[in-house]
């Protein structure tokens, strides 16, 4: 499996010279770097350890002003070569670089004591002891400490052998098969166009594949691929990769963006991060403080929001929300670095536990789940992320970045959870899932909503699906509302009659005066036949107010007794059925019908004929063309 080694250490401790001595490649490619003799940008090389093993090398700048460039390179390395000059020993950036490597989850490496030709043997042994003591309690405790001189070549064969041993025994954590390549360089190559470089941190990229630049959203195709300067058809995780892109200009891309397959990464304004404040930090991290935030090869300004405290003391760990001015893409388990404004130094680091966070209130009930995400994996993590997503659910693509599970394992896990009724796919088109506990809560809320509706509208049979969606289902995925209703109906907790939903125990109850009103209204409209009273006339004739009969009109319509033709007229269904039968009979021998034809057919005056004709048009029985009407074909 491909492995990347990165350098770390203070400025002028000989990192670049050592890499050149090992590989023959000068990583200081910029004229300013060569003129000033210091590394400013990331440098890249490779080391052929054996005919079959080519080790990728990232050389990082050591100056404190370029720590952000160092972080961009360190984010892609597997093990570190910590470089310490024998004539100076441990210096500020030695400490900061080591802390950064630790915060980024790097867990292996070795130490090169450089410039040994400039010190006495006795001094060299003192420095070696000092370095060994300093590394106690770090991930480099017990790592080989190799004295070398890039100038004389002393110790280089032994260092190369130690690197070979580490490279062949080290097993990098490549995590999922989700392809990602954080961009650390963008440039134009004559005859080829735009080229980006970076370290593939997971997955595989192939020649000709379509890619997306995240978060900008630009699309392109892979025109050419190189790995360590060699043309190839495939780039794998852990390889230094150059990608030649179709149709994009240098101005379309920038360091920090990520190459990915389309629709596999989902930028967010909020991440939930398990944050650790370094014990060496001079101050605690305060709630709402603004920081320099490093993730992959990107540096942005961000603000930290602690959910259970006002500040994070040095040495403490807690989940906080990181909020960005523009959306950024992340994946569960990704490491990040926090640097303070003043003084500009590394003060904390963390691990993403939820890359699709949403703003939550402090001390909210989600906090317990957020605090435990970092220790979870597999089924437990997947179900917890579904619980946090709530009524929106998560697609399979979103679950990949929320769990960092390999795609086949994720599909298998979802099938197992579905079989055990712990996760449900409610949208087959988008492959969107919801957790069983979320569905159970929504079911209880839906039943309570229906119960409250029945209490508020005792004279209605129930409510339609559309009414439920616009009321109870507001803000929910429509397909989830439909899925929930189907489950409640299937289990007998809700009754569906036509398009009307009600609780099983609900019946329309009429008090004695309401029973009398119902009988009065039904009789009045049935007896009136084709020429019913206007609503106003009916109210005045019976000494009623509009508010007294509004619910009864609605009930009689739900029961199919009355039909609302207009705001002014209601018809008995029997009367309207009679009109419709006459119209259909007329069109049995006629192609079109004029207003007078309709009045002759029904013996209705213009007062009744116009609203009835408009009702028939609205119900799509007839179609108006000029002053004539035709029968609609179904």
C-alpha positions in Angstrom: 0.0 0.0 0.0 1.4 3.5 -0.9 2.9 5.4 2.0 3.8 9.1 2.4 6.6 10.4 4.6 6.6 14.0 5.7 9.3 16.1 7.3 8.8 18.3 10.4 11.0 20.6 12.4 12.3 24.1 13.0 13.6 26.4 10.3 17.2 25.9 9.1 17.5 22.5 10.7 18.2 20.9 7.3 15.0 19.3 6.3 15.3 20.2 2.6 19.0 19.4 2.4 18.4 16.0 4.0 15.7 15.1 1.5 17.9 16.2 -1.4 20.7 14.0 0.0 18.3 11.0 0.2 16.5 11.5 -3.0 18.5 13.8 -5.2 15.5 16.1 -5.6 15.7 19.7 -4.5 12.2 20.4 -2.9 12.8 24.2 -2.9 11.5 24.9 -6.4 10.7 28.6 -6.0 13.4 31.2 -6.9 12.7 33.0 -3.6 13.3 29.8 -1.7 16.6 29.2 -3.4 17.7 32.8 -3.0 16.8 33.1 0.7 17.7 29.5 1.6 14.5 28.8 3.4 11.5 26.7 2.5 8.3 28.7 2.0 6.0 26.3 0.1 5.5 22.6 0.3 8.1 20.5 -1.6 7.6 17.0 -3.0 10.0 14.2 -3.8 10.1 10.4 -3.9 12.5 7.9 -2.5 13.1 4.6 -4.3 13.8 2.3 -1.3 13.7 -0.9 -3.4 12.9 -1.6 -7.0 9.3 -2.2 -5.9 8.9 0.5 -3.2 8.7 4.1 -4.0 8.1 6.3 -1.0 6.3 9.6 -1.4 8.0 12.5 0.5 6.5 15.9 1.5 9.0 18.5 2.7 7.3 21.2 4.8 8.5 24.8 5.7 9.9 25.2 9.2 9.5 29.0 9.6 6.7 30.0 12.0 5.3 32.4 9.4 4.6 29.4 7.1 3.1 26.9 9.6 -0.2 27.1 7.6 1.7 25.6 4.7 3.2 23.0 7.0 -0.2 21.9 8.1 -1.4 21.7 4.5 1.3 19.2 3.8 1.2 17.3 7.1 -2.5 16.5 6.6 -1.5 14.1 3.8 1.4 12.2 5.5 1.4 8.7 7.1 4.6 8.9 9.2 6.9 11.7 10.1 10.6 12.3 9.8 11.2 14.8 12.6 14.4 16.8 11.8 16.4 18.3 14.7 19.7 20.1 14.1 22.4 18.7 16.5 23.9 22.2 17.0 20.6 23.8 18.2 18.5 21.0 19.6 14.8 21.3 20.3 13.4 24.7 19.1 9.9 26.3 19.0 8.8 24.9 15.7 10.1 21.5 16.7 7.6 21.5 19.5 4.8 23.0 17.4 5.3 20.7 14.4 5.3 17.7 16.7 2.1 18.9 18.3 0.5 19.4 14.9 1.5 15.9 13.8 0.0 14.5 17.0 -3.3 16.4 16.6 -3.5 15.2 13.0 -3.5 11.6 14.2 0.0 10.7 13.0 1.2 7.8 15.1 4.6 6.7 13.7 7.9 8.2 12.6 11.6 8.5 13.3 14.0 11.3 14.2 17.0 12.6 12.2 19.7 14.5 14.1 21.2 16.6 11.3 24.3 18.7 11.0 26.3 16.2 13.0 29.5 17.3 11.2 29.2 20.6 13.0 29.3 19.3 16.6 31.6 17.2 18.8 30.6 13.6 19.6 30.1 14.5 23.3 27.7 17.3 22.4 25.9 15.0 20.0 25.2 12.5 22.7 23.9 15.2 25.0 21.5 16.4 22.3 20.4 12.8 21.6 19.6 12.3 25.3 17.7 15.6 25.4 15.6 14.6 22.3 14.9 11.1 23.8 13.7 12.7 27.0 11.6 15.3 25.2 9.8 12.6 23.1 8.7 10.7 26.3 4.9 10.6 26.3 4.6 11.5 22.6 3.8 9.2 19.7 7.6 9.2 18.9 8.6 7.8 22.3 11.1 5.0 21.6 11.4 6.0 17.9 14.8 5.6 16.2 17.0 8.7 16.6 19.4 8.7 13.7 22.5 11.0 13.6 23.1 12.1 9.9 24.9 14.8 7.9 23.6 15.8 4.5 26.9 17.5 3.9 29.2 14.6 4.5 26.7 11.7 3.9 27.4 10.3 7.3 24.5 8.2 8.6 22.5 8.4 5.4 22.6 4.6 4.7 21.5 3.8 8.2 18.7 6.4 7.9 17.6 5.0 4.6 17.5 1.5 6.1 15.4 2.7 9.1 13.0 4.4 6.7 12.7 1.2 4.6 11.9 -0.8 7.7 9.2 1.6 8.8 7.7 1.9 5.3 7.4 -1.9 4.9 6.0 -2.6 8.4 3.8 0.5 8.7 0.1 0.0 7.9 -1.6 3.3 7.1 -5.2 3.9 7.9 -6.9 4.6 4.6 -10.4 4.4 6.0 -13.2 4.3 3.3 -13.2 4.0 -0.4 -14.5 7.5 -0.8 -12.1 9.3 -3.2 -10.7 12.6 -1.9 -7.7 14.6 -2.9 -7.1 17.9 -1.1 -5.5 20.4 -3.5 -2.2 21.8 -2.4 -0.9 23.2 -5.7 -2.6 24.6 -8.9 -0.6 25.5 -12.0 -0.6 25.5 -15.8 1.6 23.1 -17.7 2.4 24.1 -21.3 0.6 21.8 -23.8 -1.6 20.3 -21.1 -3.5 23.1 -19.3 -4.5 23.2 -15.7 -2.9 20.7 -13.3 -3.5 20.2 -9.6 -1.5 18.2 -7.1 -2.2 16.7 -3.8 -2.1 13.6 -1.7 -5.0 11.1 -2.3 -6.2 10.5 1.2 -8.8 7.8 0.4 -10.3 6.0 -2.6 -9.2 5.6 -6.2 -9.2 8.0 -9.2 -9.1 6.7 -12.8 -8.3 8.4 -16.1 -11.3 9.7 -17.8 -13.5 9.9 -14.8 -15.8 12.9 -14.1 -14.8 14.8 -11.0 -16.2 17.6 -8.9 -14.2 20.4 -7.2 -15.7 20.9 -3.7 -16.9 23.3 -2.4 -16.9 25.4 -5.6 -18.9 22.8 -7.5 -16.9 23.0 -10.8 -17.1 19.8 -12.8 -14.4 18.4 -15.0 -12.9 15.2 -16.4 -9.5 13.6 -15.7 -7.4 14.3 -18.8 -4.2 12.9 -17.4 -2.8 11.3 -14.2 0.7 11.2 -12.7 1.9 9.5 -9.5 5.4 10.6 -8.3 6.0 12.0 -11.8 5.1 8.7 -13.6 2.1 8.7 -16.0 -0.6 6.2 -14.9 -4.2 5.3 -15.4 -5.0 5.0 -11.7 -4.2 7.0 -8.6 -4.7 5.4 -5.2 -4.9 6.6 -1.6 -1.5 7.5 -0.2 0.0 8.5 -3.5 1.3 12.0 -4.4 -0.9 12.7 -7.4 -1.0 15.2 -10.2 -4.3 15.5 -12.1 -4.6 17.3 -15.5 -8.2 18.6 -15.8 -10.3 19.4 -18.8 -11.9 22.8 -19.3 -10.9 24.5 -16.1 -8.6 27.5 -15.6 -6.2 28.0 -12.8 -8.4 30.8 -11.5 -11.3 28.3 -11.1 -9.4 26.4 -8.4 -7.4 27.1 -5.2 -5.5 25.4 -2.5 -7.8 23.8 0.1 -10.5 22.6 -2.3 -11.0 18.9 -2.7 -11.3 16.7 -5.8 -14.0 14.1 -5.4 -16.4 12.1 -7.5 -19.6 14.1 -8.1 -22.3 14.1 -5.4 -20.1 12.3 -2.8 -19.1 15.2 -0.6 -21.6 17.6 1.0 -20.2 21.0 2.3 -21.7 22.3 5.5 -21.6 25.6 7.4 -21.4 23.7 10.7 -19.3 20.8 11.9 -19.4 19.0 15.3 -15.8 18.5 16.4 -14.3 16.6 19.3 -11.8 19.4 20.3 -8.7 19.1 22.5 -7.0 22.2 23.8 -3.3 21.6 24.0 -1.7 21.4 27.5 0.9 23.8 26.2 -1.7 26.4 25.2 -1.2 29.7 27.1 -4.9 30.3 27.4 -8.2 28.4 27.3 -10.3 28.4 24.2 -13.3 30.6 24.9 -16.9 30.1 23.7 -17.6 32.0 20.4 -13.9 32.7 19.9 -12.7 33.2 16.3 -9.7 31.1 15.2 -7.6 30.0 12.2 -9.0 26.6 11.3 -7.0 24.1 9.3 -8.5 21.0 7.6 -6.7 19.1 4.9 -4.9 21.7 2.8 -7.4 24.5 3.6 -7.1 27.3 6.1 -10.2 29.4 7.0 -11.4 31.6 9.7 -14.0 29.9 11.9 -15.8 30.4 15.2 -16.0 27.9 18.0 -19.2 27.3 19.9 -19.0 25.1 23.0 -22.3 23.5 24.0 -21.7 22.7 27.6 -19.1 25.2 28.9 -17.9 28.8 28.5 -14.3 27.8 27.8 -12.1 24.8 27.1 -9.1 24.7 29.5 -5.6 23.5 28.4 -5.6 19.7 28.4 -9.4 19.4 28.2 -11.4 17.7 25.5 -15.1 18.5 24.6 -17.4 18.5 21.6 -17.8 22.0 20.1 -19.5 23.3 17.0 -17.3 24.9 14.4 -19.1 27.4 12.2 -17.8 28.6 8.9 -18.6 31.7 6.8 -18.9 29.4 3.7 -19.7 25.7 3.5 -16.8 23.2 3.7 -16.7 19.5 3.0 -15.6 17.0 5.8 -15.8 13.4 6.7 -16.3 11.7 10.0 -12.9 11.1 11.7 -11.1 13.8 9.8 -8.5 15.7 11.8 -8.2 19.5 12.1 -5.9 22.1 13.7 -6.8 25.3 15.5 -4.4 28.2 15.7 -5.1 31.4 17.7 -5.0 34.9 16.4 -2.6 36.4 18.9 -0.1 35.1 19.4 -0.4 33.1 16.1 0.3 29.6 17.4 -1.2 26.1 17.5 -3.5 25.8 20.5 -5.9 22.9 19.8 -6.9 20.1 17.4 -9.8 17.9 16.9 -11.6 15.2 15.1 -14.9 15.6 13.1 -17.7 13.6 14.6 -20.5 15.1 12.5 -19.6 16.8 9.2 -23.3 17.8 8.5 -23.9 19.6 11.8 -26.8 21.9 12.4 -27.0 24.7 14.9 -28.2 23.4 18.3 -28.9 25.2 21.5 -26.4 24.9 24.4 -27.1 22.1 26.9 -29.6 20.6 24.4 -30.7 16.9 24.5 -28.5 16.2 21.4 -25.4 16.9 23.5 -25.2 13.4 25.0 -25.2 11.8 21.6 -22.7 14.2 20.2 -20.3 13.6 23.2 -20.4 9.9 22.5 -20.0 9.9 18.7 -16.2 9.9 18.8 -16.1 6.5 20.6 -18.6 4.9 18.2 -18.3 2.8 15.1 -20.3 0.5 12.8 -24.0 0.1 13.5 -23.9 2.2 16.7 -22.5 5.2 14.9 -24.8 4.8 11.9 -27.9 4.8 14.1 -26.6 7.7 16.2 -26.1 9.8 13.1 -29.7 8.9 11.9 -30.9 10.0 15.3 -29.2 13.3 15.1 -30.5 13.9 11.5 -34.0 13.5 12.9 -37.0 14.0 10.5 -34.8 14.9 7.5 -33.2 11.5 7.4 -29.9 10.8 5.6 -29.1 9.4 2.1 -26.6 6.6 1.7 -24.2 9.1 0.2 -24.5 11.3 3.3 -24.1 8.3 5.6 -20.8 7.6 3.9 -19.3 10.9 5.0 -21.1 10.6 8.4 -19.6 7.2 9.2 -16.6 7.0 6.9 -17.6 3.4 6.2 -16.5 1.5 3.1 -19.5 1.5 0.6 -20.1 -2.2 0.5 -20.0 -2.5 4.3 -22.4 0.5 4.6 -24.9 -1.2 2.3 -24.6 -4.4 4.1 -25.1 -2.7 7.5 -28.1 -0.8 6.3 -29.7 -4.1 5.1 -29.1 -5.7 8.5 -30.5 -2.7 10.3 -33.5 -2.7 8.0 -34.1 -6.4 8.7 -34.1 -5.7 12.4 -36.5 -2.8 12.0 -33.9 -0.3 13.3 -33.5 1.8 10.1 -36.0 2.4 7.3 -35.6 3.5 3.7 -38.5 5.9 3.1 -37.3 7.3 -0.2 -36.1 4.7 -2.7 -35.2 7.2 -5.4 -32.7 9.1 -3.2 -31.9 6.1 -1.0 -32.8 8.1 2.1 -33.1 6.5 5.5 -34.6 7.3 8.9 -33.9 5.7 12.3 -36.5 3.6 14.1 -36.4 5.8 17.2 -37.0 8.9 15.1 -39.9 7.2 13.3 -41.4 6.1 16.6 -41.3 9.7 18.0 -42.8 11.1 14.8 -45.6 8.5 15.0 -46.5 9.5 18.5 -46.4 13.2 17.4 -48.7 12.4 14.4 -51.2 10.6 16.6 -51.2 13.5 19.0 -51.7 16.0 16.1 -54.7 14.0 14.9 -56.2 13.8 18.4 -55.9 17.6 18.8 -57.4 18.1 15.4 -60.4 16.0 16.3 -60.9 18.0 19.5 -60.7 21.2 17.6 -62.9 20.1 14.7 -65.4 17.6 16.2 -67.8 17.9 13.3 -65.2 16.9 10.7 -64.6 13.3 9.7 -60.8 13.9 9.7 -58.3 15.7 7.5 -56.8 15.0 4.1 -53.2 13.9 3.4 -52.5 17.4 2.0 -53.7 19.0 5.2 -51.6 16.7 7.3 -48.5 17.5 5.1 -49.0 21.3 5.4 -49.7 21.1 9.1 -48.0 18.3 11.0 -45.5 17.6 8.1 -44.3 21.2 7.7 -40.5 21.1 7.3 -40.5 17.3 6.9 -39.6 15.4 3.8 -43.0 14.7 2.0 -42.0 11.1 1.4 -41.3 10.6 5.1 -44.8 11.9 5.9 -46.3 9.4 3.4 -44.2 6.6 4.7 -45.2 7.4 8.3 -48.9 7.5 7.4 -48.8 4.2 5.6 -47.2 2.5 8.6 -49.8 4.0 11.0 -52.6 2.9 8.7 -51.2 -0.6 8.3 -50.8 -0.9 12.1 -54.4 0.2 12.6 -53.5 3.3 14.6 -54.9 5.6 11.9 -58.0 5.0 9.6 -57.8 6.1 6.0 -61.2 6.5 4.3 -60.8 7.8 0.7 -58.4 10.7 1.2 -59.5 11.4 4.8 -57.3 10.4 7.8 -58.8 9.9 11.3 -58.1 8.1 14.6 -60.0 4.8 14.9 -62.1 6.0 17.8 -63.2 9.3 16.2 -66.9 9.6 15.1 -68.6 12.9 14.3 -70.8 13.6 17.3 -73.7 16.1 16.9 -75.5 17.6 19.9 -79.3 17.7 19.7 -79.4 21.2 18.2 -76.7 20.3 15.7 -78.7 17.2 14.7 -81.6 19.4 14.1 -79.5 21.9 12.0 -78.2 19.0 9.9 -81.6 17.7 9.2 -82.9 21.2 8.4 -80.0 22.0 5.9 -80.2 18.6 4.2 -83.9 18.8 3.7 -83.8 22.4 2.5 -81.2 21.7 -0.2 -82.6 18.4 -1.4 -86.1 19.8 -1.7 -84.8 22.9 -3.5 -83.6 20.7 -6.4 -81.9 22.6 -9.2 -82.6 26.1 -7.8 -81.3 26.1 -4.2 -81.3 29.1 -2.0 -78.3 31.4 -1.8 -76.2 31.0 1.4 -77.3 34.4 2.5 -81.0 33.7 1.8 -80.8 30.4 3.7 -79.3 32.1 6.8 -81.8 34.9 6.8 -84.8 32.6 6.3 -83.8 30.4 9.3 -82.4 33.2 11.5 -78.8 31.8 11.5 -75.4 33.3 11.5 -72.6 32.2 9.1 -70.4 30.9 12.1 -73.3 28.7 13.2 -73.4 26.7 10.0 -69.8 26.8 8.6 -68.8 23.5 10.2 -72.1 21.8 9.2 -71.6 22.9 5.5 -68.1 21.3 5.7 -69.5 18.1 7.3 -72.2 17.7 4.7 -69.7 18.1 1.9 -67.4 15.5 3.5 -70.3 13.1 3.7 -71.2 13.7 0.1 -74.6 15.3 0.8 -73.8 18.8 -0.5 -71.5 20.1 -3.2 -70.1 23.7 -3.1 -70.6 25.3 -6.5 -69.5 28.8 -5.5 -69.3 31.0 -2.4 -73.0 31.8 -3.0 -74.5 28.4 -3.9 -74.4 24.9 -2.5 -76.2 22.1 -4.3 -77.5 18.8 -3.1 -75.4 16.0 -4.7 -78.6 14.4 -6.0 -79.4 17.7 -7.9 -76.0 18.0 -9.3 -76.0 14.4 -10.4 -79.2 15.2 -12.3 -77.6 18.2 -14.1 -74.5 16.2 -15.0 -76.7 13.4 -16.5 -78.6 15.9 -18.6 -75.4 17.5 -19.9 -73.9 14.1 -20.8 -77.1 13.2 -22.6 -77.0 16.4 -24.6 -73.5 15.8 -25.8 -74.6 12.3 -26.9 -76.0 14.0 -30.0 -74.3 17.4 -30.0 -70.7 18.6 -30.4 -71.0 21.8 -28.5 -73.4 23.6 -26.1 -74.2 27.3 -25.9 -75.5 29.1 -22.8 -79.1 29.1 -24.1 -78.8 25.3 -24.8 -77.8 24.8 -21.2 -80.7 27.0 -19.9 -83.2 25.1 -22.1 -81.7 21.8 -20.9 -82.0 22.6 -17.2 -84.6 25.3 -17.1 -82.2 27.4 -15.0 -82.1 31.1 -15.0 -78.9 33.0 -15.7 -78.5 33.5 -11.9 -78.0 29.7 -11.5 -76.7 28.7 -14.9 -73.5 30.7 -14.9 -72.1 29.4 -11.5 -73.1 25.8 -12.5 -71.4 26.0 -15.9 -68.2 27.4 -14.2 -68.4 24.6 -11.7 -68.6 22.0 -14.5 -65.6 23.6 -16.2 -63.6 23.5 -12.9 -64.5 19.8 -12.5 -63.2 19.2 -16.0 -66.6 17.8 -17.3 -66.8 20.6 -19.8 -64.3 22.9 -21.6 -65.1 26.5 -22.5 -64.1 27.7 -26.0 -65.4 31.2 -26.6 -69.1 31.2 -25.7 -69.5 27.5 -26.4 -68.6 24.5 -24.3 -67.5 21.0 -25.3 -67.4 17.7 -23.4 -63.9 17.0 -22.1 -62.5 13.7 -23.3 -61.1 11.7 -20.4 
